[in-house]
Amino acid sequence: MSSRILADNSLPVNNVTTPYFDLMEMDDLTRRPASAEMPTLGQLLKHVGDARKEASGDGSETPVHHALDIVDAAGVGPRSLPFVLSFTNLTYSVKARRKMSLSSVFPRRGSRLGASAVAEAPAVGESMFRRTKTLLNDISGEARDGEIMAVLGASGSGKSTLIDALANRIAKGSLKGTVALNGETLESRLLKVISAYVMQDDLLFPMLTVEETLMFAAEFRLPRTLSKSKKNARVQALIEQLGLRNAAKTVIGDEGHRGVSGGERRRVSIGIDIIHDPILLFLDEPTSGLDSTSAFLVVKVLQRIAQSGSIVIMSIHQPSYRILGLLDRMIFLSRGQTVYSGSPSQLPVFFSEFGHPIPETDNRTEFALDLIRELEGSPGGTKSLVEFNKSWQSMTKHHQTTTEAERNGLSLKEAISASISRGKLVSGATNTNPNPSSMVPTFANPFWIEMATLSKRSFLNSRRMPELFGIRLGAVMVTGFILATMFWQLDNSPKGVQERLGFFAFAMSTTFYTTADALPVFLQERYIFMRETAYNAYRRISYLVSHALVALPALAFLSLAFAATTFWAVGLDGGVSGFLFYFLIIFASFWAGNSFVTFLSGVVPHVMLGYTIVVAILAYFLLFSGFFINRDRIPSYWIWFHYLSLVKYPYEAVLQNEFDDPVKCFVRGVQIFDNTPLGSVPQALKVKLLDAMSNTLGMNITTSTCLTTGSDILRQNGVTDLTKWNCLWVTVAWGFFFRFLFYFSLLLGSKNKRS
């Protein structure tokens, strides 16, 4: 059986590989019979744009397309795709802190407060200080493909909690009940790849344009087997049909950068999650913050996504009359309990039989929500409405069973296979594997594609905020300038040795302190990372590697700037080879410090708390580095911290780079009296003292005799464990170790689930 397909002018006919990426001609969906072929998302988005133009008065024409005939491979028309997501007896409770008062702990006999305290005594299994709060209480229902199910209720009624429960965003041990698709329990891995979740908050990179944001989403969610032109065509279709054409080249923006409007941000958020045409689409209040027309257009898009063979479940606070006409199923919640479950058309009958008929002039949902709020404030609460809903559901259960028997249901494997053959789940899905979980790949792209795409996105976002790198470079250059002018051209006297030690200690610790700017980087990206990895947009290891690769060029430039500013100005030894090692150890220090701060950003969720911890720990590292107290003098119960100090290894490395020449002399003859009480005596007296020492020791010590070499200085400071190259490798290894810990923090701290 053939279907009418439209290909964009920019695409050649021979590149059409799947009907998903083409814009299909179709009649008004409201007139299409239920048995007719369901359109794909690409078809539907074209008509969303037309509807938007009619609503906004935009008379511009849609892009011209050519019609093509494509014959179905089986030679027959596709069957209906009966996906049914059922949920039964969902119950979810959390432990909450009990409000305590002095009168409730020590009630007075016979007082009214005492009676109240007795009435609020802890239940079985509860403590005096904590109580169990039920957020979902025995919720059951079902949602079907081709329909939108809306969850309604007042704030705190459990709307978002129910969406999270259905989307597997609640820990398995905490949620009671079952969630099944076509009668089969949904595995977590399968749910991730066939579904998408649109959060209530718009989590986007601020310095990327709308077009770039959607293009990166296409790179992540669509397989690399699809050509760049196909992905771009998909992105352009979304931009056009979501009404974002005028904002396509505008950056998303944030508090410091002007960008798109709030409604446009919300449409971008929805667009990046429907780029791969999921079977299950969960949305947490997608219309919040939008005007009535924008909200209606968003729900209209969701309706046509559902009609393309998807199940759409969303929470919504108070839909308008027009939006109400787009909904197919509704669940009203009150304090975690179901007070109504059915179609919008049954609302008048339901409340009429309950004894509260809806006036014809009132909005049905507004009336229902107002009545629920009124009942919640009454002594009996909504118990009567909950019980009436249960009896109502039992009365209609026989009719629902008959309807289900008439429905030509498919197993989960058959339904997914049919959906894939029609172009859904385009993230590399195949319909040849007998196991439903294996029919769709866990990730759309291999590791190196994800890593390259993540790196490109980070570079692009950072390049548009040059002031951040400029501040880092300025801080390093100012610090280097101050050190260079403070320790200008140090000599080889004993005082010069002490000044070198001070310079090295401060310089090495400064490299670690200047990496603290890495702390807010991941904290700003944390929730974007959690949203993208929650549904397998990319691997966590890909983010880890790209995060490190993006940081290296900036760290290398900062290291070179600091090394060039200080090495020759201070008068350090070693020539070109000494400078190269000095640059490498500074680069390694920046790398280790950046990795350490990045790890802390994955553990500590708050910027100010993170800065406090970073400053404190780096101060401890400097204290135990060996500068303030030699290794031999550190108490045995603290020696372990000396070897954990990140500053120890680069500090010892630069000392060896400076003092490893065994023939270079730093103390000659009378210089032995420097830094002692005898340092202020006349030169002639120092010579006589030197002669006396020579006679006593039985050796000739003149004013030119070398008494302390660089090797002696290293031994005096306890720098004898490792060579300078070993210190370099240990510093680099610390950086990899903290990146490894950062990876584990990503695994453990980004589950994105309620406990």
Secondary structure, DSSP 8 states (H G I E B T S, - for coil): -EEEEEEETTS-GGG---GGGSB-----GGGS-TTS----HHHHHHHHHHHHHHHHT-------EEEEEEE-TTSS-------EEEEEEEEEEEEEE----HHHHS--TT-HHHHHHHHT---TT--SSEEEEEEEEEEEEEEETT-EEEEEESTTSSHHHHHHHHTT-B-TTTEEEEEEETTEE--HHHHHHHEEEE-SS----TTSBHHHHHHHHHHHHS-TTS-HHHHHHHHHHHHHHTT-GGGTTSB--BTTB----HHHHHHHHHHHHSTT--SEEEEESTTTT--HHHHHHHHHHHHHHHHTT-EEEEE-SS--HHHHTT-SEEEEEETTEEEEEE-GGGHHHHHHHHT----TTS-HHHHHHHHHHHHHTSTTTTHHHHHHHHHHHHHHHHHHHHHHHHS----HHHHHHHHHHTT-STTT--S--SSGGGSS-SSSS-HHHHHHHHHHHHHHHHHT-HHHHHHHHHHHHHHHHHHHHHTTT--SSHHHHHHHHHHHHHHHHHHHHGGGGGHHHHHHHHHHHHHHHHTTSS-HHHHHHHHHHHHHHHHHHHHHHHHHHHHHHHT-SSHHHHHHHHHHHHHHHHHHHHHHHHHHHHH---HHHHHHHHHHHHHHHHHTSSSSS-GGGS-GGGHHHHHH-TTHHHHHHHHHHHH--TT-EEEEGGGGGTTSGGGGS-HHHHHHHHHHHHHHHTS---TT-EEEEHHHHHHHTT--SS-HHHHHHHHHHHHHHHHHHHHHHHHHH----B-
